[in-house]
């Protein structure tokens, strides 16, 4: 799953990317290059299980972040805007907003970035409607009319300067639209890049803009990208001391990663063995058999059953005999819907 990071030049989006990716890409770089990184999703549950069974390694789940060239925020006025093909493939977007400058215009910047994405979609929808209409007239193919009607509804929304996220679609319509990768059908995480002076006011600042949140469609977070980037490379003790000096209890980067993960519709299940304690990313609603396929295709193909223990029960009882005695060890079939934090052992035969 991919999350595309966009923002105006000098908004601090590459700084935010560096903090999340534990990298040192050049900030203020106006090149057209896209920075990519697989982001490890912090998960304290892995540490708890690892402390119990002492595996050789611990492996968190991952998502991909794409840091795109800055948008001008002036696409609406010019009538044109450049969006890379890589960015179109993103499953969700992070909008990094300058909230650190004395003259920061937070809501205006959010709107201008959204307007650019709306414009990209509007131009594409108009082009598709034109091509499909001409094809229908030339060939007499009436099967195009249903698609044209759907796209016409989308166009009306876009012409009202509203994103397609505001619309309600049927399951079949969503499948059709997914093939076009329309930017404004994808959820957004708005990250307010605040100043160092405002670090201890992050929650207060979020409350000021809470009206922008649309559950499942648009979420909000605040972080000081500059400080979070400085934390990159520090060992655990140095990091803790630095954060204590600043008066912050937890890394805002971790919060941003967790919100990104949730916005992508992802949860984690865990496999726990002597070699590796590992979290695996799956979409909410994934069945046990499909989850097995994330580990290895053979596990899905030869799936027999899943042995399931909720993380909380694993942490409390610690050993399989104790879990079984307490009735916390479950056997589930292929259609069982996996919960976040389930510890799974897949039985299979190929």
C-alpha positions as CSV (number, residue, x, y, z in Angstrom):
1,X,0.0,0.0,0.0
2,X,1.3,3.4,-1.0
3,X,0.8,6.9,0.6
4,X,1.7,9.9,-1.5
5,X,3.1,13.0,0.2
6,X,2.2,16.3,-1.4
7,X,2.6,19.9,-0.3
8,X,3.5,23.4,-1.5
9,X,7.2,24.2,-1.9
10,X,8.8,25.0,1.5
11,X,6.0,23.3,3.4
12,X,8.4,20.8,5.0
13,X,7.0,17.7,3.2
14,X,10.5,16.2,2.5
15,X,11.4,16.9,6.1
16,X,8.3,15.0,7.2
17,X,9.3,12.2,4.8
18,X,12.8,12.1,6.2
19,X,11.5,11.8,9.8
20,X,9.2,8.9,8.9
21,X,11.7,7.1,6.6
22,X,14.7,7.7,8.9
23,X,16.5,9.2,5.9
24,X,18.3,12.4,5.0
25,X,17.0,13.4,1.6
26,X,17.9,17.0,0.6
27,X,15.2,19.4,1.7
28,X,14.3,22.5,-0.3
29,X,15.2,20.4,-3.5
30,X,13.1,21.6,-6.4
31,X,13.9,18.6,-8.7
32,X,11.2,16.4,-10.2
33,X,12.5,13.3,-8.4
34,X,10.2,11.2,-6.2
35,X,11.7,9.9,-3.0
36,X,10.5,6.5,-2.0
37,X,10.8,4.5,1.3
38,X,9.3,1.5,3.0
39,X,8.1,2.8,6.4
40,X,8.3,0.5,9.4
41,X,5.0,0.7,11.4
42,X,5.8,1.0,15.1
43,X,4.0,-1.7,17.0
44,X,4.7,-2.2,20.8
45,X,2.8,-5.5,20.7
46,X,5.7,-7.1,18.9
47,X,8.1,-6.1,21.7
48,X,5.7,-7.6,24.3
49,X,5.6,-10.9,22.4
50,X,9.3,-10.9,21.7
51,X,10.0,-10.5,25.4
52,X,8.1,-13.7,26.1
53,X,9.5,-16.0,23.4
54,X,12.9,-14.4,22.6
55,X,13.0,-14.7,18.8
56,X,16.0,-14.1,16.7
57,X,14.4,-11.0,15.1
58,X,11.4,-8.8,15.2
59,X,9.8,-7.5,12.0
60,X,7.2,-4.8,11.9
61,X,4.8,-4.3,9.0
62,X,5.5,-1.8,6.3
63,X,3.9,0.8,4.1
64,X,5.4,2.7,1.2
65,X,5.7,6.5,1.3
66,X,6.2,8.6,-1.9
67,X,7.5,12.1,-1.5
68,X,6.5,14.0,-4.7
69,X,7.7,17.3,-6.1
70,X,5.9,20.3,-4.4
71,X,2.7,21.5,-6.0
72,X,2.4,25.2,-6.7
73,X,-1.1,25.6,-5.3
74,X,-1.8,27.8,-8.4
75,X,-3.1,25.1,-10.7
76,X,-6.7,26.4,-10.4
77,X,-5.6,29.9,-11.8
78,X,-3.4,28.5,-14.5
79,X,-5.7,25.7,-15.6
80,X,-2.9,23.2,-15.6
81,X,-1.1,21.1,-13.0
82,X,1.5,18.3,-13.1
83,X,0.9,15.1,-11.2
84,X,3.4,12.2,-11.7
85,X,2.1,8.8,-12.7
86,X,3.7,7.4,-9.5
87,X,1.6,9.7,-7.4
88,X,-1.6,8.7,-9.2
89,X,-0.9,5.1,-8.1
90,X,-1.0,6.1,-4.4
91,X,-3.8,4.6,-2.3
92,X,-4.1,7.7,0.0
93,X,-2.4,11.1,0.3
94,X,-0.7,13.0,3.0
95,X,-1.0,16.8,2.6
96,X,1.8,18.5,4.5
97,X,0.8,22.1,5.4
98,X,3.0,24.9,6.6
99,X,1.8,25.7,10.1
100,X,5.2,27.1,11.3
101,X,5.5,30.3,9.4
102,X,4.2,33.5,11.0
103,X,2.0,34.2,8.0
104,X,0.8,30.5,7.6
105,X,-2.5,30.2,5.8
106,X,-3.5,26.7,6.9
107,X,-7.0,26.3,5.6
108,X,-6.2,28.3,2.4
109,X,-3.2,26.0,1.7
110,X,-5.3,22.8,2.3
111,X,-8.0,24.2,-0.1
112,X,-5.5,25.1,-2.8
113,X,-3.9,21.7,-2.8
114,X,-7.3,20.1,-2.9
115,X,-8.3,22.4,-5.8
116,X,-5.3,21.2,-7.8
117,X,-6.3,17.6,-7.3
118,X,-9.9,18.4,-8.3
119,X,-8.6,20.1,-11.4
120,X,-6.5,17.1,-12.4
121,X,-9.6,14.9,-12.0
122,X,-11.9,17.3,-13.9
123,X,-9.6,17.4,-16.9
124,X,-9.3,13.6,-16.9
125,X,-13.0,13.0,-16.5
126,X,-13.8,15.5,-19.3
127,X,-11.4,13.7,-21.6
128,X,-12.8,10.2,-20.8
129,X,-16.4,11.4,-21.3
130,X,-15.4,12.9,-24.7
131,X,-13.7,9.7,-25.9
132,X,-16.4,7.4,-24.6
133,X,-19.2,9.5,-26.2
134,X,-17.5,9.6,-29.6
135,X,-16.9,5.8,-29.5
136,X,-20.5,5.2,-28.6
137,X,-21.7,7.3,-31.5
138,X,-19.4,5.7,-34.0
139,X,-20.0,2.1,-33.0
140,X,-23.5,2.3,-31.7
141,X,-22.2,0.6,-28.5
142,X,-24.8,1.4,-25.8
143,X,-22.8,-0.3,-23.1
144,X,-20.8,2.9,-22.7
145,X,-23.8,4.9,-21.6
146,X,-23.8,3.7,-18.0
147,X,-20.1,4.6,-17.6
148,X,-20.7,8.0,-19.2
149,X,-23.6,8.6,-16.8
150,X,-21.4,7.8,-13.8
151,X,-18.6,10.0,-15.1
152,X,-21.1,12.8,-15.8
153,X,-22.2,12.7,-12.1
154,X,-18.5,12.9,-11.1
155,X,-17.9,15.8,-13.4
156,X,-20.8,17.8,-11.9
157,X,-19.3,17.3,-8.4
158,X,-15.8,18.4,-9.6
159,X,-17.3,21.4,-11.3
160,X,-18.7,22.4,-8.0
161,X,-15.1,22.4,-6.7
162,X,-15.8,19.4,-4.5
163,X,-13.7,16.2,-4.3
164,X,-15.1,12.8,-5.4
165,X,-14.7,11.7,-1.7
166,X,-17.9,13.7,-1.1
167,X,-19.9,11.4,-3.3
168,X,-21.5,8.1,-2.4
169,X,-20.9,5.2,-4.9
170,X,-22.2,1.7,-5.1
171,X,-19.7,-1.2,-4.8
172,X,-19.8,-1.7,-8.6
173,X,-19.3,2.0,-9.2
174,X,-16.3,2.0,-6.9
175,X,-14.7,-0.9,-8.8
176,X,-15.2,1.0,-12.1
177,X,-13.7,4.3,-10.7
178,X,-10.7,2.5,-9.1
179,X,-9.4,1.7,-12.5
180,X,-9.0,5.4,-13.3
181,X,-7.1,6.3,-10.1
182,X,-8.9,9.5,-9.5
183,X,-6.9,11.5,-6.9
184,X,-9.9,12.9,-5.1
185,X,-11.5,9.4,-4.4
186,X,-8.6,8.7,-2.1
187,X,-8.5,9.5,1.6
188,X,-6.2,12.3,3.0
189,X,-4.1,12.8,6.1
190,X,-3.6,16.5,6.7
191,X,-0.3,17.0,8.6
192,X,0.1,20.4,10.1
193,X,3.9,21.1,10.2
194,X,4.1,23.2,13.3
195,X,7.0,25.2,14.8
196,X,9.3,24.1,17.6
197,X,7.6,26.7,19.8
198,X,4.2,25.0,19.3
199,X,5.2,21.4,20.0
200,X,3.6,21.3,23.4
201,X,0.4,22.9,21.9
202,X,0.0,20.2,19.2
203,X,-3.3,18.9,20.6
204,X,-4.6,22.4,21.0
205,X,-3.8,23.2,17.4
206,X,-5.5,20.1,16.1
207,X,-8.6,21.0,18.1
208,X,-8.7,24.4,16.2
209,X,-9.0,22.5,12.9
210,X,-11.0,19.5,14.0
211,X,-13.9,20.6,11.8
212,X,-11.8,19.6,8.8
213,X,-11.9,15.9,9.8
214,X,-14.2,13.5,7.9
215,X,-13.8,10.0,9.5
216,X,-12.4,7.5,7.1
217,X,-11.9,10.3,4.4
218,X,-9.8,13.0,5.9
219,X,-7.8,12.8,9.2
220,X,-5.6,15.4,10.9
221,X,-2.2,15.3,12.7
222,X,0.4,17.8,13.9
223,X,4.1,17.5,14.1
224,X,7.3,19.6,14.0
225,X,9.1,18.1,11.1
226,X,12.3,19.9,11.9
227,X,12.5,18.4,15.4
228,X,11.3,15.0,14.3
229,X,14.0,14.9,11.7
230,X,16.6,15.8,14.3
231,X,15.5,12.7,16.3
232,X,16.5,10.5,13.3
233,X,19.7,8.7,14.0
234,X,19.6,9.2,17.8
235,X,19.8,6.1,19.9
236,X,16.9,5.3,22.3
237,X,18.4,7.0,25.3
238,X,19.4,10.2,23.5
239,X,16.0,10.3,21.8
240,X,14.2,10.0,25.2
241,X,16.4,12.7,26.8
242,X,15.9,15.1,23.8
243,X,12.1,14.6,23.9
244,X,12.1,15.1,27.7
245,X,14.0,18.4,27.3
246,X,11.3,19.5,24.7
247,X,8.4,18.5,27.0
248,X,7.0,15.9,24.6
249,X,6.1,12.3,25.7
250,X,5.9,10.6,22.3
251,X,7.2,10.9,18.8
252,X,4.7,12.7,16.5
253,X,6.2,10.7,13.6
254,X,4.8,7.5,15.1
255,X,1.4,9.1,15.4
256,X,1.6,10.1,11.7
257,X,2.6,6.6,10.6
258,X,-0.2,5.0,12.6
259,X,-2.8,7.4,11.2
260,X,-1.5,6.8,7.7
261,X,-1.8,3.0,8.3
262,X,-5.3,3.3,9.5
263,X,-6.3,5.7,6.7
264,X,-5.1,3.0,4.2
265,X,-7.6,0.7,5.8
266,X,-4.9,-1.6,7.2
267,X,-4.7,-3.7,10.4
268,X,-2.0,-6.1,11.5
269,X,-2.0,-9.7,12.4
270,X,1.1,-11.3,14.1
271,X,3.0,-14.5,13.6
272,X,5.1,-15.6,16.6
273,X,7.9,-18.1,16.2
274,X,11.4,-18.8,17.6
275,X,13.0,-17.3,14.4
276,X,10.8,-14.2,13.9
277,X,8.0,-12.3,15.6
278,X,6.4,-10.4,12.7
279,X,3.4,-8.1,12.0
280,X,1.7,-8.5,8.6
281,X,-0.4,-5.8,7.0
282,X,-3.9,-6.7,5.7
283,X,-7.0,-4.8,4.9
284,X,-9.8,-4.7,7.4
285,X,-12.3,-7.5,6.7
286,X,-9.6,-9.9,5.4
287,X,-10.4,-13.6,6.0
288,X,-8.0,-16.1,7.6
289,X,-7.3,-17.9,4.4
290,X,-6.5,-14.6,2.5
291,X,-4.3,-13.5,5.4
292,X,-2.4,-16.8,5.2
293,X,-1.7,-15.9,1.6
294,X,0.0,-12.7,2.7
295,X,2.6,-14.9,4.5
296,X,3.0,-17.3,1.6
297,X,0.8,-18.4,-1.3
298,X,1.2,-22.1,-0.2
299,X,-0.4,-21.3,3.1
300,X,-3.5,-19.9,1.3
301,X,-3.6,-22.7,-1.2
302,X,-3.4,-25.5,1.3
303,X,-5.2,-23.7,4.2
304,X,-6.7,-26.1,6.7
305,X,-7.3,-23.9,9.8
306,X,-6.0,-21.0,11.8
307,X,-5.0,-21.2,15.4
308,X,-5.9,-17.8,16.8
309,X,-5.0,-16.0,20.0
310,X,-5.9,-12.3,20.7
311,X,-2.8,-10.3,21.5
312,X,-4.2,-9.3,24.9
313,X,-4.6,-12.9,25.8
314,X,-1.2,-13.8,24.5
315,X,0.4,-11.0,26.7
316,X,-1.5,-12.1,29.8
317,X,-1.1,-15.9,29.7
318,X,2.2,-16.1,27.8
319,X,2.3,-19.9,27.2
320,X,0.1,-22.1,25.0
321,X,-0.9,-24.4,27.8
322,X,-2.0,-21.5,29.9
323,X,-3.9,-20.0,27.0
324,X,-5.6,-23.3,26.2
325,X,-6.5,-23.8,29.9
326,X,-8.1,-20.4,30.0
327,X,-10.1,-21.0,26.8
328,X,-8.2,-18.3,24.9
329,X,-6.8,-20.6,22.2
330,X,-9.3,-20.7,19.3
331,X,-9.5,-22.8,16.1
332,X,-11.0,-20.8,13.2
333,X,-11.9,-21.7,9.6
334,X,-11.1,-20.1,6.3
335,X,-13.9,-17.5,6.5
336,X,-12.9,-16.2,9.9
337,X,-12.4,-12.4,9.7
338,X,-9.1,-11.5,11.2
339,X,-9.0,-8.9,14.0
340,X,-6.2,-6.4,14.5
341,X,-3.6,-7.9,16.8
342,X,-4.6,-11.5,16.3
343,X,-1.7,-13.9,16.7
344,X,-2.1,-16.6,14.0
345,X,-0.6,-20.0,13.4
346,X,-1.7,-21.3,10.0
347,X,-2.1,-25.0,9.6
348,X,-1.9,-26.1,5.9
349,X,-1.2,-29.0,3.6
350,X,0.1,-28.7,0.0
